[in-house]
Amino acid sequence: LRRRLARNMLVSGTPVTTIAQVLGHQNLDTAKQYLSLDSQNLKTCALDFSCVPLERRFP
């Protein structure tokens, strides 16, 4: 439950310092254990490069 809360707060743009305070942690390193990102979150935040033209270069 704590990990889900922390991850949801992080995804919504809440600063890590605020998340640590909500979780009751004095040290950011302690709060970081709750903030790991999974591959789905990484895919969601990845930039879309489909509009960038590809250029092939041959030696």
CHARMM internal coordinates of N, CA and C (Angstrom, degrees):
IC EDIT
DIST 1 N 1 CA 1.4545
DIST 1 CA 1 C 1.5327
ANGL 1 N 1 CA 1 C 110.67
DIST 1 C 2 N 1.3326
ANGL 1 CA 1 C 2 N 117.14
DIHE 1 N 1 CA 1 C 2 N -43.67
DIST 2 N 2 CA 1.4673
ANGL 1 C 2 N 2 CA 120.44
DIHE 1 CA 1 C 2 N 2 CA 179.96
DIST 2 CA 2 C 1.5268
ANGL 2 N 2 CA 2 C 110.70
DIHE 1 C 2 N 2 CA 2 C -65.18
DIST 2 C 3 N 1.3315
ANGL 2 CA 2 C 3 N 116.39
DIHE 2 N 2 CA 2 C 3 N -40.46
DIST 3 N 3 CA 1.4688
ANGL 2 C 3 N 3 CA 120.16
DIHE 2 CA 2 C 3 N 3 CA 179.85
DIST 3 CA 3 C 1.5267
ANGL 3 N 3 CA 3 C 110.52
DIHE 2 C 3 N 3 CA 3 C -63.85
DIST 3 C 4 N 1.3219
ANGL 3 CA 3 C 4 N 116.78
DIHE 3 N 3 CA 3 C 4 N -42.64
DIST 4 N 4 CA 1.4665
ANGL 3 C 4 N 4 CA 120.60
DIHE 3 CA 3 C 4 N 4 CA 179.74
DIST 4 CA 4 C 1.5232
ANGL 4 N 4 CA 4 C 110.72
DIHE 3 C 4 N 4 CA 4 C -64.25
DIST 4 C 5 N 1.3245
ANGL 4 CA 4 C 5 N 116.79
DIHE 4 N 4 CA 4 C 5 N -43.49
DIST 5 N 5 CA 1.4615
ANGL 4 C 5 N 5 CA 120.84
DIHE 4 CA 4 C 5 N 5 CA 177.70
DIST 5 CA 5 C 1.5266
ANGL 5 N 5 CA 5 C 110.28
DIHE 4 C 5 N 5 CA 5 C -59.44
DIST 5 C 6 N 1.3292
ANGL 5 CA 5 C 6 N 116.42
DIHE 5 N 5 CA 5 C 6 N -48.31
DIST 6 N 6 CA 1.4634
ANGL 5 C 6 N 6 CA 120.57
DIHE 5 CA 5 C 6 N 6 CA -178.85
DIST 6 CA 6 C 1.5235
ANGL 6 N 6 CA 6 C 111.19
DIHE 5 C 6 N 6 CA 6 C -62.59
DIST 6 C 7 N 1.3215
ANGL 6 CA 6 C 7 N 117.07
DIHE 6 N 6 CA 6 C 7 N -43.21
DIST 7 N 7 CA 1.4635
ANGL 6 C 7 N 7 CA 120.57
DIHE 6 CA 6 C 7 N 7 CA -179.23
DIST 7 CA 7 C 1.5259
ANGL 7 N 7 CA 7 C 110.77
DIHE 6 C 7 N 7 CA 7 C -65.72
DIST 7 C 8 N 1.3351
ANGL 7 CA 7 C 8 N 117.37
DIHE 7 N 7 CA 7 C 8 N -42.39
DIST 8 N 8 CA 1.4671
ANGL 7 C 8 N 8 CA 120.50
DIHE 7 CA 7 C 8 N 8 CA 178.60
DIST 8 CA 8 C 1.5216
ANGL 8 N 8 CA 8 C 111.21
DIHE 7 C 8 N 8 CA 8 C -63.13
DIST 8 C 9 N 1.3181
ANGL 8 CA 8 C 9 N 116.34
DIHE 8 N 8 CA 8 C 9 N -39.89
DIST 9 N 9 CA 1.4632
ANGL 8 C 9 N 9 CA 119.72
DIHE 8 CA 8 C 9 N 9 CA 177.71
DIST 9 CA 9 C 1.5244
ANGL 9 N 9 CA 9 C 110.51
DIHE 8 C 9 N 9 CA 9 C -64.99
DIST 9 C 10 N 1.3273
ANGL 9 CA 9 C 10 N 116.80
DIHE 9 N 9 CA 9 C 10 N -41.80
DIST 10 N 10 CA 1.4629
ANGL 9 C 10 N 10 CA 121.13
DIHE 9 CA 9 C 10 N 10 CA 179.94
DIST 10 CA 10 C 1.5249
ANGL 10 N 10 CA 10 C 111.09
DIHE 9 C 10 N 10 CA 10 C -63.64
DIST 10 C 11 N 1.3257
ANGL 10 CA 10 C 11 N 116.78
DIHE 10 N 10 CA 10 C 11 N -45.70
DIST 11 N 11 CA 1.4661
ANGL 10 C 11 N 11 CA 121.39
DIHE 10 CA 10 C 11 N 11 CA -179.59
DIST 11 CA 11 C 1.5250
ANGL 11 N 11 CA 11 C 111.14
DIHE 10 C 11 N 11 CA 11 C -63.44
DIST 11 C 12 N 1.3203
ANGL 11 CA 11 C 12 N 116.77
DIHE 11 N 11 CA 11 C 12 N -32.64
DIST 12 N 12 CA 1.4640
ANGL 11 C 12 N 12 CA 119.79
DIHE 11 CA 11 C 12 N 12 CA -179.59
DIST 12 CA 12 C 1.5251
ANGL 12 N 12 CA 12 C 112.72
DIHE 11 C 12 N 12 CA 12 C -81.55
DIST 12 C 13 N 1.3420
ANGL 12 CA 12 C 13 N 116.85
DIHE 12 N 12 CA 12 C 13 N -0.40
DIST 13 N 13 CA 1.4582
ANGL 12 C 13 N 13 CA 119.88
DIHE 12 CA 12 C 13 N 13 CA 174.52
DIST 13 CA 13 C 1.5159
ANGL 13 N 13 CA 13 C 115.32
DIHE 12 C 13 N 13 CA 13 C 98.73
DIST 13 C 14 N 1.3087
ANGL 13 CA 13 C 14 N 117.97
DIHE 13 N 13 CA 13 C 14 N 10.42
DIST 14 N 14 CA 1.4610
ANGL 13 C 14 N 14 CA 121.26
DIHE 13 CA 13 C 14 N 14 CA 179.03
DIST 14 CA 14 C 1.5254
ANGL 14 N 14 CA 14 C 109.80
DIHE 13 C 14 N 14 CA 14 C -71.25
DIST 14 C 15 N 1.3304
ANGL 14 CA 14 C 15 N 118.50
DIHE 14 N 14 CA 14 C 15 N 131.83
DIST 15 N 15 CA 1.4710
ANGL 14 C 15 N 15 CA 120.62
DIHE 14 CA 14 C 15 N 15 CA 178.81
DIST 15 CA 15 C 1.5314
ANGL 15 N 15 CA 15 C 111.38
DIHE 14 C 15 N 15 CA 15 C -61.33
DIST 15 C 16 N 1.3281
ANGL 15 CA 15 C 16 N 115.79
DIHE 15 N 15 CA 15 C 16 N 146.75
DIST 16 N 16 CA 1.4595
ANGL 15 C 16 N 16 CA 121.55
DIHE 15 CA 15 C 16 N 16 CA -178.60
DIST 16 CA 16 C 1.5246
ANGL 16 N 16 CA 16 C 110.98
DIHE 15 C 16 N 16 CA 16 C -59.17
DIST 16 C 17 N 1.3185
ANGL 16 CA 16 C 17 N 117.23
DIHE 16 N 16 CA 16 C 17 N -35.62
DIST 17 N 17 CA 1.4677
ANGL 16 C 17 N 17 CA 119.60
DIHE 16 CA 16 C 17 N 17 CA 179.61
DIST 17 CA 17 C 1.5305
ANGL 17 N 17 CA 17 C 111.17
DIHE 16 C 17 N 17 CA 17 C -62.92
DIST 17 C 18 N 1.3157
ANGL 17 CA 17 C 18 N 116.94
DIHE 17 N 17 CA 17 C 18 N -38.30
DIST 18 N 18 CA 1.4649
ANGL 17 C 18 N 18 CA 120.94
DIHE 17 CA 17 C 18 N 18 CA 177.82
DIST 18 CA 18 C 1.5258
ANGL 18 N 18 CA 18 C 110.84
DIHE 17 C 18 N 18 CA 18 C -68.31
DIST 18 C 19 N 1.3246
ANGL 18 CA 18 C 19 N 116.30
DIHE 18 N 18 CA 18 C 19 N -41.66
DIST 19 N 19 CA 1.4654
ANGL 18 C 19 N 19 CA 120.45
DIHE 18 CA 18 C 19 N 19 CA 178.16
DIST 19 CA 19 C 1.5241
ANGL 19 N 19 CA 19 C 110.10
DIHE 18 C 19 N 19 CA 19 C -60.11
DIST 19 C 20 N 1.3277
ANGL 19 CA 19 C 20 N 116.72
DIHE 19 N 19 CA 19 C 20 N -43.33
DIST 20 N 20 CA 1.4648
ANGL 19 C 20 N 20 CA 120.97
DIHE 19 CA 19 C 20 N 20 CA 178.87
DIST 20 CA 20 C 1.5247
ANGL 20 N 20 CA 20 C 110.59
DIHE 19 C 20 N 20 CA 20 C -60.28
DIST 20 C 21 N 1.3191
ANGL 20 CA 20 C 21 N 116.84
DIHE 20 N 20 CA 20 C 21 N -41.56
DIST 21 N 21 CA 1.4672
ANGL 20 C 21 N 21 CA 120.18
DIHE 20 CA 20 C 21 N 21 CA 179.42
DIST 21 CA 21 C 1.5271
ANGL 21 N 21 CA 21 C 111.44
DIHE 20 C 21 N 21 CA 21 C -65.21
DIST 21 C 22 N 1.3275
ANGL 21 CA 21 C 22 N 116.64
DIHE 21 N 21 CA 21 C 22 N -42.44
DIST 22 N 22 CA 1.4669
ANGL 21 C 22 N 22 CA 120.59
DIHE 21 CA 21 C 22 N 22 CA 179.26
DIST 22 CA 22 C 1.5290
ANGL 22 N 22 CA 22 C 110.50
DIHE 21 C 22 N 22 CA 22 C -62.25
DIST 22 C 23 N 1.3353
ANGL 22 CA 22 C 23 N 116.34
DIHE 22 N 22 CA 22 C 23 N -38.32
DIST 23 N 23 CA 1.4644
ANGL 22 C 23 N 23 CA 120.63
DIHE 22 CA 22 C 23 N 23 CA 179.66
DIST 23 CA 23 C 1.5235
ANGL 23 N 23 CA 23 C 112.30
DIHE 22 C 23 N 23 CA 23 C -78.02
DIST 23 C 24 N 1.3267
ANGL 23 CA 23 C 24 N 116.75
DIHE 23 N 23 CA 23 C 24 N -9.57
DIST 24 N 24 CA 1.4566
ANGL 23 C 24 N 24 CA 120.65
DIHE 23 CA 23 C 24 N 24 CA 178.25
DIST 24 CA 24 C 1.5138
ANGL 24 N 24 CA 24 C 114.48
DIHE 23 C 24 N 24 CA 24 C 84.40
DIST 24 C 25 N 1.3374
ANGL 24 CA 24 C 25 N 117.22
DIHE 24 N 24 CA 24 C 25 N 23.28
DIST 25 N 25 CA 1.4599
ANGL 24 C 25 N 25 CA 121.50
DIHE 24 CA 24 C 25 N 25 CA -178.63
DIST 25 CA 25 C 1.5238
ANGL 25 N 25 CA 25 C 111.01
DIHE 24 C 25 N 25 CA 25 C -98.08
DIST 25 C 26 N 1.3163
ANGL 25 CA 25 C 26 N 116.12
DIHE 25 N 25 CA 25 C 26 N 135.56
DIST 26 N 26 CA 1.4622
ANGL 25 C 26 N 26 CA 121.64
DIHE 25 CA 25 C 26 N 26 CA 175.22
DIST 26 CA 26 C 1.5264
ANGL 26 N 26 CA 26 C 110.50
DIHE 25 C 26 N 26 CA 26 C -83.04
DIST 26 C 27 N 1.3176
ANGL 26 CA 26 C 27 N 116.72
DIHE 26 N 26 CA 26 C 27 N -29.50
DIST 27 N 27 CA 1.4553
ANGL 26 C 27 N 27 CA 122.83
DIHE 26 CA 26 C 27 N 27 CA -174.02
DIST 27 CA 27 C 1.5330
ANGL 27 N 27 CA 27 C 109.33
DIHE 26 C 27 N 27 CA 27 C -109.64
DIST 27 C 28 N 1.3362
ANGL 27 CA 27 C 28 N 116.99
DIHE 27 N 27 CA 27 C 28 N 131.36
DIST 28 N 28 CA 1.4662
ANGL 27 C 28 N 28 CA 120.49
DIHE 27 CA 27 C 28 N 28 CA 179.80
DIST 28 CA 28 C 1.5210
ANGL 28 N 28 CA 28 C 111.89
DIHE 27 C 28 N 28 CA 28 C -63.60
DIST 28 C 29 N 1.3312
ANGL 28 CA 28 C 29 N 117.36
DIHE 28 N 28 CA 28 C 29 N -32.41
DIST 29 N 29 CA 1.4641
ANGL 28 C 29 N 29 CA 119.89
DIHE 28 CA 28 C 29 N 29 CA -179.90
DIST 29 CA 29 C 1.5265
ANGL 29 N 29 CA 29 C 111.47
DIHE 28 C 29 N 29 CA 29 C -61.16
DIST 29 C 30 N 1.3132
ANGL 29 CA 29 C 30 N 116.76
DIHE 29 N 29 CA 29 C 30 N -34.62
DIST 30 N 30 CA 1.4628
ANGL 29 C 30 N 30 CA 120.64
DIHE 29 CA 29 C 30 N 30 CA 178.04
DIST 30 CA 30 C 1.5252
ANGL 30 N 30 CA 30 C 110.36
DIHE 29 C 30 N 30 CA 30 C -67.24
DIST 30 C 31 N 1.3042
ANGL 30 CA 30 C 31 N 117.32
DIHE 30 N 30 CA 30 C 31 N -39.88
DIST 31 N 31 CA 1.4669
ANGL 30 C 31 N 31 CA 121.16
DIHE 30 CA 30 C 31 N 31 CA -179.28
DIST 31 CA 31 C 1.5240
ANGL 31 N 31 CA 31 C 111.83
DIHE 30 C 31 N 31 CA 31 C -71.96
DIST 31 C 32 N 1.3169
ANGL 31 CA 31 C 32 N 117.56
DIHE 31 N 31 CA 31 C 32 N -27.92
DIST 32 N 32 CA 1.4688
ANGL 31 C 32 N 32 CA 120.82
DIHE 31 CA 31 C 32 N 32 CA -176.45
DIST 32 CA 32 C 1.5211
ANGL 32 N 32 CA 32 C 112.79
DIHE 31 C 32 N 32 CA 32 C -61.97
DIST 32 C 33 N 1.3296
ANGL 32 CA 32 C 33 N 118.05
DIHE 32 N 32 CA 32 C 33 N -25.03
DIST 33 N 33 CA 1.4637
ANGL 32 C 33 N 33 CA 119.71
DIHE 32 CA 32 C 33 N 33 CA 179.43
DIST 33 CA 33 C 1.5283
ANGL 33 N 33 CA 33 C 111.80
DIHE 32 C 33 N 33 CA 33 C -63.04
DIST 33 C 34 N 1.3095
ANGL 33 CA 33 C 34 N 117.50
DIHE 33 N 33 CA 33 C 34 N -21.20
DIST 34 N 34 CA 1.4589
ANGL 33 C 34 N 34 CA 121.69
DIHE 33 CA 33 C 34 N 34 CA 179.73
DIST 34 CA 34 C 1.5274
ANGL 34 N 34 CA 34 C 112.55
DIHE 33 C 34 N 34 CA 34 C -91.61
DIST 34 C 35 N 1.3156
ANGL 34 CA 34 C 35 N 117.51
DIHE 34 N 34 CA 34 C 35 N -4.48
DIST 35 N 35 CA 1.4619
ANGL 34 C 35 N 35 CA 120.15
DIHE 34 CA 34 C 35 N 35 CA -168.82
DIST 35 CA 35 C 1.5209
ANGL 35 N 35 CA 35 C 114.31
DIHE 34 C 35 N 35 CA 35 C -110.05
DIST 35 C 36 N 1.3137
ANGL 35 CA 35 C 36 N 118.12
DIHE 35 N 35 CA 35 C 36 N 21.55
DIST 36 N 36 CA 1.4585
ANGL 35 C 36 N 36 CA 119.51
DIHE 35 CA 35 C 36 N 36 CA 178.77
DIST 36 CA 36 C 1.5300
ANGL 36 N 36 CA 36 C 109.07
DIHE 35 C 36 N 36 CA 36 C -68.08
DIST 36 C 37 N 1.3147
ANGL 36 CA 36 C 37 N 115.63
DIHE 36 N 36 CA 36 C 37 N 142.79
DIST 37 N 37 CA 1.4623
ANGL 36 C 37 N 37 CA 120.85
DIHE 36 CA 36 C 37 N 37 CA 179.75
DIST 37 CA 37 C 1.5180
ANGL 37 N 37 CA 37 C 109.68
DIHE 36 C 37 N 37 CA 37 C -102.20
DIST 37 C 38 N 1.2968
ANGL 37 CA 37 C 38 N 117.16
DIHE 37 N 37 CA 37 C 38 N 139.77
DIST 38 N 38 CA 1.4509
ANGL 37 C 38 N 38 CA 119.61
DIHE 37 CA 37 C 38 N 38 CA 175.97
DIST 38 CA 38 C 1.5269
ANGL 38 N 38 CA 38 C 109.54
DIHE 37 C 38 N 38 CA 38 C -94.16
DIST 38 C 39 N 1.3246
ANGL 38 CA 38 C 39 N 116.29
DIHE 38 N 38 CA 38 C 39 N 173.01
DIST 39 N 39 CA 1.4624
ANGL 38 C 39 N 39 CA 120.26
DIHE 38 CA 38 C 39 N 39 CA -175.51
DIST 39 CA 39 C 1.5262
ANGL 39 N 39 CA 39 C 112.02
DIHE 38 C 39 N 39 CA 39 C -63.03
DIST 39 C 40 N 1.3190
ANGL 39 CA 39 C 40 N 118.64
DIHE 39 N 39 CA 39 C 40 N -32.03
DIST 40 N 40 CA 1.4628
ANGL 39 C 40 N 40 CA 120.60
DIHE 39 CA 39 C 40 N 40 CA 179.27
DIST 40 CA 40 C 1.5209
ANGL 40 N 40 CA 40 C 110.58
DIHE 39 C 40 N 40 CA 40 C -64.51
DIST 40 C 41 N 1.3227
ANGL 40 CA 40 C 41 N 117.41
DIHE 40 N 40 CA 40 C 41 N -41.69
DIST 41 N 41 CA 1.4593
ANGL 40 C 41 N 41 CA 120.21
DIHE 40 CA 40 C 41 N 41 CA 177.65
DIST 41 CA 41 C 1.5166
ANGL 41 N 41 CA 41 C 110.87
DIHE 40 C 41 N 41 CA 41 C -64.85
DIST 41 C 42 N 1.3209
ANGL 41 CA 41 C 42 N 117.44
DIHE 41 N 41 CA 41 C 42 N -36.99
DIST 42 N 42 CA 1.4591
ANGL 41 C 42 N 42 CA 120.08
DIHE 41 CA 41 C 42 N 42 CA 178.22
DIST 42 CA 42 C 1.5248
ANGL 42 N 42 CA 42 C 110.94
DIHE 41 C 42 N 42 CA 42 C -66.08
DIST 42 C 43 N 1.3212
ANGL 42 CA 42 C 43 N 117.53
DIHE 42 N 42 CA 42 C 43 N -39.55
DIST 43 N 43 CA 1.4649
ANGL 42 C 43 N 43 CA 120.93
DIHE 42 CA 42 C 43 N 43 CA 177.69
DIST 43 CA 43 C 1.5244
ANGL 43 N 43 CA 43 C 110.75
DIHE 42 C 43 N 43 CA 43 C -64.09
DIST 43 C 44 N 1.3088
ANGL 43 CA 43 C 44 N 116.59
DIHE 43 N 43 CA 43 C 44 N -38.27
DIST 44 N 44 CA 1.4596
ANGL 43 C 44 N 44 CA 121.39
DIHE 43 CA 43 C 44 N 44 CA -178.61
DIST 44 CA 44 C 1.5196
ANGL 44 N 44 CA 44 C 111.59
DIHE 43 C 44 N 44 CA 44 C -64.49
DIST 44 C 45 N 1.3195
ANGL 44 CA 44 C 45 N 116.99
DIHE 44 N 44 CA 44 C 45 N -37.71
DIST 45 N 45 CA 1.4571
ANGL 44 C 45 N 45 CA 119.42
DIHE 44 CA 44 C 45 N 45 CA -175.90
DIST 45 CA 45 C 1.5265
ANGL 45 N 45 CA 45 C 112.94
DIHE 44 C 45 N 45 CA 45 C -91.95
DIST 45 C 46 N 1.3245
ANGL 45 CA 45 C 46 N 118.07
DIHE 45 N 45 CA 45 C 46 N -3.01
DIST 46 N 46 CA 1.4633
ANGL 45 C 46 N 46 CA 120.97
DIHE 45 CA 45 C 46 N 46 CA -179.73
DIST 46 CA 46 C 1.5338
ANGL 46 N 46 CA 46 C 110.10
DIHE 45 C 46 N 46 CA 46 C -67.96
DIST 46 C 47 N 1.3146
ANGL 46 CA 46 C 47 N 115.33
DIHE 46 N 46 CA 46 C 47 N 147.30
DIST 47 N 47 CA 1.4624
ANGL 46 C 47 N 47 CA 120.63
DIHE 46 CA 46 C 47 N 47 CA 178.94
DIST 47 CA 47 C 1.5196
ANGL 47 N 47 CA 47 C 110.75
DIHE 46 C 47 N 47 CA 47 C -76.33
DIST 47 C 48 N 1.3105
ANGL 47 CA 47 C 48 N 116.10
DIHE 47 N 47 CA 47 C 48 N 146.99
DIST 48 N 48 CA 1.4523
ANGL 47 C 48 N 48 CA 122.16
DIHE 47 CA 47 C 48 N 48 CA 176.91
DIST 48 CA 48 C 1.5253
ANGL 48 N 48 CA 48 C 108.31
DIHE 47 C 48 N 48 CA 48 C -91.17
DIST 48 C 49 N 1.3194
ANGL 48 CA 48 C 49 N 116.24
DIHE 48 N 48 CA 48 C 49 N 114.96
DIST 49 N 49 CA 1.4616
ANGL 48 C 49 N 49 CA 120.82
DIHE 48 CA 48 C 49 N 49 CA -178.70
DIST 49 CA 49 C 1.5289
ANGL 49 N 49 CA 49 C 111.98
DIHE 48 C 49 N 49 CA 49 C -103.22
DIST 49 C 50 N 1.3197
ANGL 49 CA 49 C 50 N 117.80
DIHE 49 N 49 CA 49 C 50 N 15.39
DIST 50 N 50 CA 1.4606
ANGL 49 C 50 N 50 CA 119.96
DIHE 49 CA 49 C 50 N 50 CA -176.86
DIST 50 CA 50 C 1.5282
ANGL 50 N 50 CA 50 C 112.62
DIHE 49 C 50 N 50 CA 50 C -64.81
DIST 50 C 51 N 1.3212
ANGL 50 CA 50 C 51 N 118.30
DIHE 50 N 50 CA 50 C 51 N -23.28
DIST 51 N 51 CA 1.4619
ANGL 50 C 51 N 51 CA 120.36
DIHE 50 CA 50 C 51 N 51 CA -179.24
DIST 51 CA 51 C 1.5340
ANGL 51 N 51 CA 51 C 112.17
DIHE 50 C 51 N 51 CA 51 C -89.32
DIST 51 C 52 N 1.3183
ANGL 51 CA 51 C 52 N 117.88
DIHE 51 N 51 CA 51 C 52 N -3.17
DIST 52 N 52 CA 1.4633
ANGL 51 C 52 N 52 CA 121.52
DIHE 51 CA 51 C 52 N 52 CA 179.85
DIST 52 CA 52 C 1.5246
ANGL 52 N 52 CA 52 C 108.12
DIHE 51 C 52 N 52 CA 52 C -88.87
DIST 52 C 53 N 1.3398
ANGL 52 CA 52 C 53 N 117.16
DIHE 52 N 52 CA 52 C 53 N 121.19
DIST 53 N 53 CA 1.4619
ANGL 52 C 53 N 53 CA 119.17
DIHE 52 CA 52 C 53 N 53 CA -179.40
DIST 53 CA 53 C 1.5331
ANGL 53 N 53 CA 53 C 110.83
DIHE 52 C 53 N 53 CA 53 C -68.20
DIST 53 C 54 N 1.3201
ANGL 53 CA 53 C 54 N 114.81
DIHE 53 N 53 CA 53 C 54 N 139.13
DIST 54 N 54 CA 1.4568
ANGL 53 C 54 N 54 CA 119.96
DIHE 53 CA 53 C 54 N 54 CA 177.67
DIST 54 CA 54 C 1.5140
ANGL 54 N 54 CA 54 C 109.67
DIHE 53 C 54 N 54 CA 54 C -86.56
DIST 54 C 55 N 1.2880
ANGL 54 CA 54 C 55 N 116.06
DIHE 54 N 54 CA 54 C 55 N 141.19
DIST 55 N 55 CA 1.4597
ANGL 54 C 55 N 55 CA 121.09
DIHE 54 CA 54 C 55 N 55 CA 178.68
DIST 55 CA 55 C 1.5150
ANGL 55 N 55 CA 55 C 107.59
DIHE 54 C 55 N 55 CA 55 C -123.63
DIST 55 C 56 N 1.3125
ANGL 55 CA 55 C 56 N 115.95
DIHE 55 N 55 CA 55 C 56 N 122.63
DIST 56 N 56 CA 1.4648
ANGL 55 C 56 N 56 CA 119.85
DIHE 55 CA 55 C 56 N 56 CA 179.01
DIST 56 CA 56 C 1.5168
ANGL 56 N 56 CA 56 C 108.86
DIHE 55 C 56 N 56 CA 56 C -94.65
DIST 56 C 57 N 1.2897
ANGL 56 CA 56 C 57 N 114.52
DIHE 56 N 56 CA 56 C 57 N 133.16
DIST 57 N 57 CA 1.4667
ANGL 56 C 57 N 57 CA 120.10
DIHE 56 CA 56 C 57 N 57 CA 177.70
DIST 57 CA 57 C 1.5172
ANGL 57 N 57 CA 57 C 108.72
DIHE 56 C 57 N 57 CA 57 C -120.37
DIST 57 C 58 N 1.2950
ANGL 57 CA 57 C 58 N 115.26
DIHE 57 N 57 CA 57 C 58 N 130.33
DIST 58 N 58 CA 1.4564
ANGL 57 C 58 N 58 CA 120.67
DIHE 57 CA 57 C 58 N 58 CA 178.57
DIST 58 CA 58 C 1.5201
ANGL 58 N 58 CA 58 C 108.66
DIHE 57 C 58 N 58 CA 58 C -113.42
DIST 58 C 59 N 1.3226
ANGL 58 CA 58 C 59 N 116.45
DIHE 58 N 58 CA 58 C 59 N 140.37
DIST 59 N 59 CA 1.4842
ANGL 58 C 59 N 59 CA 118.93
DIHE 58 CA 58 C 59 N 59 CA -179.20
DIST 59 CA 59 C 1.5063
ANGL 59 N 59 CA 59 C 113.53
DIHE 58 C 59 N 59 CA 59 C -68.85
END
COOR INIT
IC SEED 1 N 1 CA 1 C
IC BUILD
